[in-house]
Amino acid sequence: MRRLAKAHVAQIRPYQPGKPVEELERELGISGAIKLASNENPVGPSPKAVLAAREALTGVNRYPDAGCFVLRRRLATHLGVDPGELLIGAGADEVLGLIGQTYLGPGDEAIFAWPSFAMYPIVVQAAGATAVAVPLDGDLVHDLGAMAAAVSPRTRVVFVCNPNNPTGTAVGADAFDHFVEGLPADVILAVDEAYYEYARRSDLPRAIDWVRRRPGTIVLRTFSKIYGLAGLRVGYGISDPETIGLLHRTRHPFNVSLVAQAAALAALDDAPHVEASRRINAEGLAYLGRELSALGIRVWPSETNFLLADAGAGAHDALLREGVIVRPMAGFGLPQHVRITVGLPEENERLVKTLRRLREQPR
Ligand SMILES: *Cc1c(COP(=O)(O)O)cnc(C)c1O
């Protein structure tokens, strides 16, 4: 058959999702596998969100509100912005895709750090633009100086993932503000804050404040992480009304399901769920950091719900055989590393015990 696919699409390396628990159990003929691989909230969704989703189900003969009116209004209050400064997507992933569709084409360049979120190169290539990946610095933190130096007349979009996935590291407000001040005005700045609600350092940049100071700044957040609604697909972008209006142009009208809108709305009213999720994560991070370090495994400081660990070559596959799914980092050029999502205490203990056992085994 004639090769019909656009070359820049055919050349995209597919996104590698975490292995589903059921698939691993079937492959190994085991049960009780655990997944600490996709940065999901192990606490579960807010019970209020589940109830709202269940109630919304009886109305799914109707199309959802195409403008997410109620959710946008509630979210605007929550964030201290105007509803017109918000675009709700089927996950932050959809908003990333809209940025690519709206601002990138052949001949354009988009800059992002590497390793960082695997969707950036996909979004850029899908638009036929050129991806400019700038290596993280020696501490695996965004090298904002090098990213600024990579800006060219062709640059249309700069992605900053803060805190960064898959390293868990974050840049501080001073470095971030300095970087933004130096960025040309005619470049879209997309600040991906998927883990914002987990971050604890006090000098985290206030990217949202730049939305009003610098048109063309887009902050992305999601209900998939701390709100525990990854399976329902709700995320959003915060930007100036003009940019939001442009992103809306190619958005599918009914992109966020009726059930998802209802659940997200209810999740915003469940502060105790978010608080508990944050606390359980902080305790899990501290535990994992301590125990892995004691095993001689280097971990990086994390502002997220996951931990980058240099567990050694073969660790990922060995854990998998023991029914513990973590994310391999070989695809990011870090063959010795794994990304471990913080789980519930018993899951974290199982991971530590398994790693300890694997280390004690003669090879
Ligand atoms: C998880 C994640 C997202 C996307 O989440 P959605 O489920 O699409 O809302 C975006 N960026 C980063 C860095 C992430 O880790």
PDBQT file of the ligand as one rigid body, heavy atoms in Angstrom, charges set to zero:
ROOT
HETATM    1  C1  LIG A 401       0.409  13.094  34.284  1.00  0.00    +0.000 C 
HETATM    2  C2  LIG A 401       0.980  14.264  33.587  1.00  0.00    +0.000 A 
HETATM    3  C3  LIG A 401       0.240  15.055  32.699  1.00  0.00    +0.000 A 
HETATM    4  C4  LIG A 401      -1.080  14.738  32.130  1.00  0.00    +0.000 C 
HETATM    5  O1  LIG A 401      -2.024  14.326  32.869  1.00  0.00    +0.000 OA
HETATM    6  P1  LIG A 401      -3.500  14.127  32.338  1.00  0.00    +0.000 P 
HETATM    7  O2  LIG A 401      -3.878  12.814  32.904  1.00  0.00    +0.000 OA
HETATM    8  O3  LIG A 401      -3.507  14.127  30.844  1.00  0.00    +0.000 OA
HETATM    9  O4  LIG A 401      -4.229  15.283  32.904  1.00  0.00    +0.000 OA
HETATM   10  C5  LIG A 401       0.818  16.179  32.145  1.00  0.00    +0.000 A 
HETATM   11  N1  LIG A 401       2.068  16.496  32.427  1.00  0.00    +0.000 NA
HETATM   12  C6  LIG A 401       2.814  15.773  33.254  1.00  0.00    +0.000 A 
HETATM   13  C7  LIG A 401       4.187  16.210  33.545  1.00  0.00    +0.000 C 
HETATM   14  C8  LIG A 401       2.307  14.620  33.847  1.00  0.00    +0.000 A 
HETATM   15  O5  LIG A 401       3.091  13.869  34.617  1.00  0.00    +0.000 OA
ENDROOT
TORSDOF 0
